[in-house]
Amino acid sequence: MATFVLIHGAADTAWYWHLVEPELRERGHDVVTMDLPCDDDSAGLAEYADTVVDAIGDRRDLVLVAQSFGGFTAPLVCERVPVDLMVLVAAMIPSPGEAPGDYWSNTGYQSPKLDHVEQPEGASREDAETMATFMHDVPPDLAAEALKRARDQSDTPGEKPWPLEAWPDVPTRFLLCRDDRLFPADWMRGVVKERLGITPDEIDGSHCVALSRPKELAVRLEAYLTER
């Protein structure tokens, strides 16, 4: 049995993992989730790491799983608690001294351009674009619920340089989402190779794969544990 520590991305909540958590528990694992202080302008990455460490408590046999912007927090946690394995799922990969706000230009990122956005009845144009970019393969009712639960994202954690001098000495796997419109697969493969020096593993699905393919994601996460 392992303890899977699940870290959500920007402007989100622990609810993002609510379908993956029971899948992991059914397989005999403990699961830890938390709400990062996304909407707190006084909280930077150090406070994000504090929140994760506090949620972990004295648990051991840790598998740290980070999605999207959670990639900036997970390595900081590895410096403070004994982590057996880190898994980045469609995550950002920081470089030493890099402010998260500079990540986009440093990696050559280009914002997605959608040819057509279907606007569900009752949804605003902004919500429709969010669903089309992040959750195009998520069931509409579930995507709508995710939007209701979204929070404001403070700019504070993006302002200061990432504090680590090197990537932590922890076995690391990267799981790329092939259908991700926010982080296109071709671009993401290059970033992973350049910044981690590894070839990413791949799974079908959008950026929010924990909502669109929770069982498949849980199977992949447990497989990483077995391989380790």
C-alpha positions, -999 to +999 in steps of 0.1 A: +000+000+000+011+035-008-001+070+001-010+089-031-007+127-025-027+144-052-019+181-060-043+201-082-035+229-106-042+266-107-076+280-097-088+246-087-097+225-057-091+190-043-125+181-059-106+178-092-094+144-080-128+132-066-131+104-092-095+092-090-095+090-052-120+062-049-103+043-076-070+043-057-087+035-024-104+005-040-069-007-048-059-005-012-040+028-011-043+058+011-051+091-006-044+127+005-059+157-012-059+194-002-071+228-014-041+250-022-045+287-013-050+297-049-072+327-041-050+341-013-028+370-025-006+365+006+003+329-004+033+321-026+048+287-036+062+283+000+027+284+014+014+260-013+041+235-002+032+241+035-004+232+027+007+199+011+031+190+039+005+197+065-020+175+047+005+147+045+012+148+082+033+118+094+023+095+065+051+076+046+054+056+014+045+087-006+037+089-043+033+126-051+011+133-081+009+169-095-013+182-123-007+214-143+006+243-121+010+218-093+043+209-110+058+240-094+048+229-059+055+191-059+093+194-061+093+218-031+074+192-011+100+166-020+126+187-003+107+185+030+092+150+032+105+116+020+089+110-013+093+076-031+080+087-065+068+119-082+044+117-111+037+148-131+004+147-151+002+173-178+022+194-155+045+224-157+082+217-152+101+245-134+138+253-138+159+266-110+155+303-105+126+306-129+095+325-119+063+307-129+052+339-147+083+335-171+076+298-178+055+306-209+081+326-228+110+304-216+094+273-231+082+289-263+046+283-254+019+295-277-017+299-266-042+275-282-063+287-311-096+270-314-112+270-348-147+265-334-161+266-299-195+251-293-214+272-268-237+250-246-271+265-237-268+287-207-230+289-208-211+321-213-186+325-241-158+324-215-171+292-200-175+276-234-139+284-243-127+270-210-145+238-215-133+235-251-097+241-240-094+222-207-123+197-207-135+189-242-138+152-235-153+156-200-191+149-198-209+182-200-226+180-166-193+172-150-175+200-168-202+225-157-197+214-121-160+218-124-165+254-136-188+261-107-161+250-083-132+269-099-116+297-078-097+328-086-060+323-091-037+348-074-007+361-093+015+359-062+030+324-067+040+334-102+061+364-092+091+350-074+119+327-087+114+290-081+137+285-051+153+251-057+189+250-071+182+216-088+155+191-095+150+169-064+167+135-063+134+117-065+124+092-092+102+112-116+077+101-142+058+123-166+024+114-180+014+135-211-022+138-223-023+132-260-055+152-266-045+182-244-054+214-261-039+236-234-005+219-234-002+204-269+015+170-270+043+180-294+052+210-274+050+191-241+072+163-254+100+188-261+097+205-227+098+172-209+129+161-228+147+194-223+139+199-187+138+164-172+159+145-198+133+118-201+107+106-226+072+112-213+046+084-210+013+091-227-024+087-221-054+096-242-074+125-228-076+162-223-058+185-198-083+174-172-078+137-176-087+130-139-122+140-148-124+124-183-105+091-176-103+087-138-101+049-138-075+047-166-054+074-148-056+054-115-045+023-133-015+041-147-006+056-113-006+022-097+014+008-125+041+033-118+041+022-082+044-015-093+073-007-117+091+012-090 
